[in-house]
Amino acid sequence: MDDRIYIIKQEELDSIKSELQEIKAMVAEGQQNSTSQDELVDAQTAAAMLHITPRCLYNWTKKRTLPYIQIGRRRLYSKKALQALIDRNTLNNK
């Protein structure tokens, strides 16, 4: 076993912590979607799919109207969740 002591700068430690959080999120995401793979899209694509502005998407995300996955600073949205939101809000004119 190595008995040496290493000094790590705070910014390097923060970087390692961020990478570990990303890996943890990816592992958790992989476990949740192990039975069915779902394509993830970024905020710009999600907003375009819903025909809304990225700001509106951010507000919906903040209000928990729309589920998302966060990896580091990046938010990703499930295409299935986006389609479910569209389906729930589609009006049938019969």
C-alpha positions as CSV (number, residue, x, y, z in Angstrom):
1,M,0.0,0.0,0.0
2,D,1.3,3.5,-0.9
3,D,1.8,5.7,2.2
4,R,2.6,8.8,0.2
5,I,0.4,11.9,0.6
6,Y,-0.7,13.8,-2.5
7,I,-1.8,17.4,-2.7
8,I,-4.6,18.1,-5.2
9,K,-5.7,21.6,-6.2
10,Q,-9.4,22.4,-5.4
11,E,-10.2,22.9,-9.1
12,E,-8.8,19.4,-9.9
13,L,-10.9,18.0,-7.0
14,D,-14.0,19.7,-8.3
15,S,-13.3,18.4,-11.8
16,I,-13.0,14.8,-10.5
17,K,-16.2,15.3,-8.4
18,S,-18.1,16.5,-11.5
19,E,-16.9,13.6,-13.6
20,L,-17.9,11.1,-10.9
21,Q,-21.4,12.7,-10.7
22,E,-21.7,12.3,-14.5
23,I,-20.7,8.7,-14.3
24,K,-23.1,8.1,-11.5
25,A,-25.9,9.7,-13.5
26,M,-25.1,7.6,-16.6
27,V,-25.0,4.4,-14.5
28,A,-28.4,5.3,-12.9
29,E,-29.8,6.1,-16.3
30,G,-28.6,2.9,-17.7
31,Q,-30.2,0.9,-14.9
32,Q,-33.5,2.7,-15.4
33,N,-33.6,2.1,-19.1
34,S,-32.0,-1.4,-19.2
35,T,-35.1,-2.9,-20.6
36,S,-35.9,-0.3,-23.2
37,Q,-33.5,2.1,-24.8
38,D,-34.8,5.6,-25.2
39,E,-33.2,8.3,-27.3
40,L,-32.2,11.4,-25.4
41,V,-32.1,14.9,-27.0
42,D,-30.6,18.2,-25.9
43,A,-32.6,21.2,-24.8
44,Q,-32.5,22.9,-28.3
45,T,-33.8,19.8,-30.0
46,A,-36.5,19.2,-27.3
47,A,-37.7,22.8,-27.6
48,A,-37.9,22.4,-31.4
49,M,-39.9,19.1,-31.1
50,L,-42.4,20.9,-28.8
51,H,-42.5,24.0,-31.0
52,I,-41.6,26.2,-28.0
53,T,-38.6,28.5,-27.1
54,P,-35.7,27.1,-25.2
55,R,-36.6,29.6,-22.4
56,C,-40.1,28.1,-22.1
57,L,-38.5,24.6,-22.0
58,Y,-36.3,25.8,-19.2
59,N,-39.3,27.1,-17.3
60,W,-41.2,23.8,-17.7
61,T,-38.1,22.0,-16.5
62,K,-37.8,24.2,-13.5
63,K,-41.5,23.7,-12.6
64,R,-41.0,19.9,-13.0
65,T,-43.6,19.9,-15.8
66,L,-41.2,18.0,-18.0
67,P,-38.8,15.3,-16.7
68,Y,-35.1,15.5,-17.7
69,I,-31.7,13.9,-17.0
70,Q,-28.9,16.1,-15.9
71,I,-25.3,15.1,-16.6
72,G,-23.0,17.8,-15.4
73,R,-24.4,21.0,-16.6
74,R,-26.2,19.4,-19.6
75,R,-29.9,18.6,-19.5
76,L,-31.2,15.8,-21.7
77,Y,-34.8,15.0,-22.5
78,S,-36.3,11.6,-23.3
79,K,-38.0,11.5,-26.7
80,K,-40.6,9.2,-25.1
81,A,-41.4,11.8,-22.4
82,L,-41.7,14.6,-25.0
83,Q,-44.1,12.5,-27.1
84,A,-46.1,11.6,-23.9
85,L,-46.4,15.3,-23.1
86,I,-47.6,16.0,-26.7
87,D,-50.1,13.1,-26.5
88,R,-51.5,14.2,-23.1
89,N,-52.1,17.7,-24.5
90,T,-53.5,16.8,-27.9
91,L,-57.2,17.7,-28.2
92,N,-59.5,15.6,-30.4
93,N,-61.9,17.8,-32.3
94,K,-64.8,15.4,-32.8
